[in-house]
Amino acid sequence: MYEDAEGRRTTDPGAGAAHADSEADRNAEHLQRGEVGPGVPEE
């Protein structure tokens, strides 16, 4: 069983990897905008 930070679960390792990649991309976008937490802009 693979579970990501958002609670998505799968038994397929390919889907688990895809979920992890999409989370990494989303996190990178947040960091580029200067956010340091969920919707919190850097001071």
N, C-alpha and C positions, 0 to 999 in steps of 0.2 A: 504494500500500500504506500502510495506517495501522496503527501499532503503539502500544499504550499502555505505561505503566510496568510493568505486570504481564506483558507479552509477548503479549497478545492481539493478533492480526493480522486485518485485514479489508481488502477492497478497496472496501467500501461506505462512503461518507462519512457516511451517516446512522448506521450502526452505530459507526463511529469516534467520532462526536460523542456517542453514547449512552454509550460506554465512558468517555469523558473526563468526562461529567457524573456518572456513578456514582462515578468515582474522586474527583472534587471533593467530592461529598457525603460519601463515606467519610472523606476527609481532614478535612473540617469537623467530623465527629463526633469524630474523634481529638483535634483541637485543643480542642474543648469539654470533653473529659475531662482536658485538661491534659497530654496526651502530646506530647513534643517529637521523638520518633523512633518507629521501629517497636516498639510495646509498652513504651516507656520513659516512665514518669511524670516530670513536671517536678519538680525538686527544690525 
